[in-house]
Amino acid sequence: MNLASHKDRFDAVQQRHRWLAFPYAVIKKFGEDSSANLAVLITYYTFFSIFPLLLALFSILGFVLHGNPSWQHQIETSALHNFPLIKGPLPRHGSVIIVVIGTVLAVYSGLNVAKAAQNAWDTVYCVPKDKRPGFVPKNLRALRLVVVGGLGLIATTVVSSAVASGSAIGLHVGLGVSILSLLITLVLNSALFAVVFRWLTVRKVTLRAMLPGAVLSAVALGILQGVASAFIAHKLKGAMATYGSFGTVIVVLSWFYLQSQVLLFAAQVNVVKQDKLWPRSLNESPSDAE
């Protein structure tokens, strides 16, 4: 059997069919850009930013939704659905000190997340290092991302939770309301991702060009959240047996890492589609694509 000839035949087939050529080109560029390594840095900073953000959010809810514990519980449950292993004593009442400390720590950590993401997106979009923003512009861009992204995340959580609860419009929570909540969350998250993706790179890219990856991110992360319990249970069982009490930290990092990879894969989809970087040969080296 001539393996080389079979490989060449398959290569010719995949290059002729977009449904094969496009995903292969995305996967190939994902590897060439070392996207998995870029996701590691984003994961590291995300891990340290999410806890003060949640502390500040829940304390603010204690002020805003004082006297309406059902809404507060619904929003908290929806927010923690994104982070399945985060449990424990979280503030249920408003505290100015917790709001201030949590917000400051969240913004500081969030700036590092945003800067790591900017570096990743500029790498994905092949922006030369000498064309990337300097220290001050980079931090200002990062601050904009933290403010808009953080407020956007809170807004999508609040809106989807309000629809899901049904109490705002007097509906009984059933299948129809759940589907409506899912659709609204998908649309809002897609719009948020499109804006954030556009701001993450200095390359001039339209919102329309960002939509495919934004929708893919919203759908993929929604599915991940849906299977979170099974994923976490499976990973946690093995991690606890191997690492003991450190198992929970390992699984949380793995969860964030998986989501970071999904977002970077979606960014690669946008780049490959916009720059028409397909088809790619199985035998093609990275330098051949440049």
C-alpha positions in Angstrom: 0.0 0.0 0.0 1.4 3.4 -1.0 0.5 5.7 1.8 1.9 8.7 0.0 -0.4 8.2 -2.9 -3.5 7.8 -0.7 -2.5 11.0 1.2 -2.1 12.9 -2.1 -5.5 11.7 -3.3 -7.2 12.8 0.0 -5.4 16.1 -0.2 -6.7 16.7 -3.7 -10.3 15.8 -2.5 -10.2 18.1 0.5 -8.9 21.0 -1.5 -11.8 20.7 -4.0 -14.5 20.7 -1.3 -15.1 23.7 0.9 -16.7 21.8 3.7 -13.4 19.9 4.1 -10.9 22.6 3.0 -12.2 25.4 5.2 -12.1 23.6 8.6 -8.7 22.0 7.7 -7.3 25.5 6.9 -8.7 26.8 10.3 -7.1 23.9 12.2 -3.8 24.2 10.4 -3.6 28.0 11.1 -4.6 27.4 14.7 -1.6 25.1 15.1 0.8 27.4 13.1 -0.1 30.4 15.4 0.5 28.3 18.5 -3.0 29.3 19.6 -3.1 26.7 22.4 -0.1 28.5 24.0 -1.8 31.9 23.6 -4.9 30.4 25.3 -2.7 29.5 28.3 -1.8 33.1 29.1 -5.5 34.2 28.8 -6.5 31.4 31.1 -3.9 32.3 33.7 -5.1 35.9 34.0 -8.8 35.0 33.8 -8.5 32.6 36.7 -7.3 35.5 39.0 -9.8 38.1 37.6 -13.1 36.2 37.9 -13.3 35.9 41.6 -13.1 39.6 42.5 -15.5 40.3 39.7 -18.1 37.9 41.1 -17.6 39.4 44.6 -18.3 42.9 43.3 -21.2 41.8 41.1 -23.0 39.9 43.9 -22.5 42.8 46.4 -23.9 45.3 43.8 -26.9 43.0 43.4 -27.3 43.2 47.1 -27.8 47.0 46.8 -29.9 47.0 43.6 -32.1 44.1 44.2 -32.6 44.5 47.9 -36.0 43.3 48.8 -36.3 41.1 45.7 -34.4 37.9 46.7 -35.9 35.8 43.9 -34.4 38.0 41.2 -31.1 38.1 43.0 -31.0 34.3 43.3 -32.0 33.9 39.6 -29.2 36.2 38.4 -26.6 34.7 40.7 -27.5 31.2 39.6 -27.3 32.3 35.9 -23.9 33.9 36.5 -22.5 30.9 38.3 -23.7 28.7 35.5 -20.7 30.0 33.5 -18.4 28.9 36.3 -19.7 25.6 37.6 -17.1 24.9 40.3 -17.3 28.4 41.9 -19.3 27.9 45.1 -19.2 28.9 48.7 -19.9 32.0 50.8 -20.5 34.9 48.4 -21.9 38.2 49.6 -25.7 38.4 49.6 -26.0 41.9 50.9 -24.6 45.2 49.6 -21.2 46.2 51.0 -19.4 49.3 49.8 -16.0 47.9 50.9 -16.5 44.7 48.9 -17.7 46.6 45.9 -14.7 48.9 45.9 -12.1 46.2 46.6 -13.7 43.7 44.2 -14.0 46.3 41.4 -10.4 47.5 41.8 -9.0 43.9 41.8 -11.3 42.9 38.9 -10.3 45.9 36.8 -6.5 45.3 37.5 -6.7 41.6 36.7 -9.1 42.2 33.8 -6.5 44.6 32.2 -4.0 41.7 32.1 -6.7 39.4 30.5 -7.4 42.1 27.9 -3.8 42.6 27.1 -3.1 38.9 26.8 -6.1 38.6 24.5 -5.0 41.6 22.4 -1.6 39.9 21.9 -3.4 36.7 20.9 -5.7 38.4 18.4 -3.0 40.4 16.8 -1.0 37.2 16.4 -4.0 35.5 14.8 -4.5 38.5 12.5 -0.8 38.5 11.6 -0.2 42.0 12.9 3.6 42.8 12.9 5.0 43.6 16.3 6.1 47.0 15.2 2.5 47.8 14.2 1.0 46.9 17.6 0.1 49.6 20.1 2.6 50.9 22.7 2.3 50.8 26.4 -0.2 53.6 26.9 -2.5 52.9 23.9 -2.5 49.2 24.7 -3.6 49.8 28.3 -6.3 52.3 27.2 -7.6 49.7 24.7 -7.5 47.1 27.4 -9.5 49.4 29.8 -12.2 49.9 27.1 -12.4 46.1 26.7 -12.7 45.5 30.4 -15.4 48.1 30.9 -17.5 47.2 27.9 -16.9 43.5 28.1 -17.6 43.4 31.8 -20.7 45.5 31.6 -21.8 43.6 28.6 -21.4 40.3 30.4 -23.4 41.6 33.3 -26.1 43.0 31.0 -26.5 39.7 29.1 -26.7 37.8 32.4 -29.3 40.1 33.9 -31.5 40.2 30.7 -31.4 36.4 30.1 -32.1 35.7 33.8 -35.0 38.2 33.8 -36.6 36.4 30.8 -35.9 33.0 32.3 -37.5 33.9 35.6 -40.7 35.1 33.8 -41.6 37.1 36.9 -41.0 40.4 35.1 -43.9 39.8 32.8 -46.0 37.4 34.9 -45.3 34.3 32.9 -45.0 30.8 34.2 -41.5 29.5 33.4 -42.0 26.8 30.8 -40.4 25.5 27.6 -41.4 28.5 25.6 -39.8 30.9 28.1 -36.7 28.8 28.3 -36.3 28.8 24.5 -36.8 32.6 24.4 -34.2 33.0 27.1 -31.8 30.8 25.2 -32.3 32.8 21.9 -32.0 36.2 23.6 -28.8 35.0 25.3 -27.4 33.8 22.0 -28.2 37.0 20.2 -26.8 39.2 23.0 -23.6 37.2 23.4 -23.1 37.1 19.6 -23.3 40.9 19.5 -21.0 41.3 22.5 -18.4 38.9 21.0 -18.5 40.7 17.7 -17.7 44.0 19.3 -15.0 42.6 21.6 -13.4 40.6 18.8 -13.2 43.7 16.7 -11.6 45.7 19.5 -9.0 43.0 20.3 -7.0 43.6 17.2 -5.5 46.8 15.8 -6.2 45.5 12.3 -9.2 47.3 10.7 -11.9 44.7 10.6 -15.7 45.2 10.1 -18.3 44.0 12.6 -19.8 41.9 9.7 -16.5 40.1 9.3 -16.5 39.3 13.0 -20.0 37.8 13.0 -19.2 34.2 12.0 -16.7 33.7 14.8 -18.9 35.6 17.3 -21.9 33.4 16.6 -19.7 30.3 16.7 -18.4 31.4 20.1 -21.8 32.1 21.5 -23.2 28.7 20.4 -20.1 26.7 21.4 -19.9 28.3 24.9 -23.6 27.8 25.3 -23.2 24.1 24.6 -20.2 23.9 26.9 -22.2 25.4 29.7 -25.0 22.9 29.0 -22.7 20.0 29.4 -20.6 21.6 32.2 -21.9 19.4 34.9 -20.9 16.2 33.1 -17.6 17.6 32.0 -16.7 18.9 35.5 -17.8 15.7 37.2 -15.6 13.6 34.8 -12.6 15.8 35.1 -12.9 16.4 38.8 -13.1 12.7 39.7 -9.7 12.0 38.0 -8.1 15.3 39.2 -9.1 14.8 42.9 -7.7 11.2 42.8 -4.4 12.5 41.4 -3.9 15.9 42.9 -6.1 15.8 46.0 -7.4 19.2 47.2 -5.6 20.9 44.2 -7.9 19.0 41.9 -10.5 21.7 42.0 -8.0 24.4 40.9 -6.8 22.1 38.1 -10.3 21.6 36.8 -11.2 25.3 37.0 -8.1 26.1 35.0 -8.9 23.4 32.5 -12.4 24.8 32.1 -11.2 28.3 31.4 -8.5 26.9 29.1 -11.1 25.1 27.1 -13.2 28.2 26.7 -10.2 30.3 25.7 -9.3 27.8 23.0 -12.9 28.0 21.7 -12.7 31.8 21.4 -9.3 31.6 19.6 -10.6 29.0 17.3 -13.5 31.3 16.4 -11.0 34.1 15.8 -9.2 31.8 13.4 -12.5 31.1 11.6 -12.9 34.8 11.0 -9.4 35.3 9.7 -9.4 32.3 7.4 -12.8 33.4 6.0 -11.9 37.1 5.6 -8.5 36.5 4.1 -9.6 33.5 2.0 -6.8 31.3 3.5 -8.1 28.1 2.0 -7.6 25.6 0.6 -4.4 24.5 2.2 -2.4 21.5 1.2 -1.6 18.7 3.7 2.1 19.0 2.6 2.2 22.8 2.9 4.6 24.4 5.3 3.8 27.6 7.2 6.2 29.6 5.0 4.3 28.4 1.9 1.1 30.1 3.1 2.7 33.5 3.6 
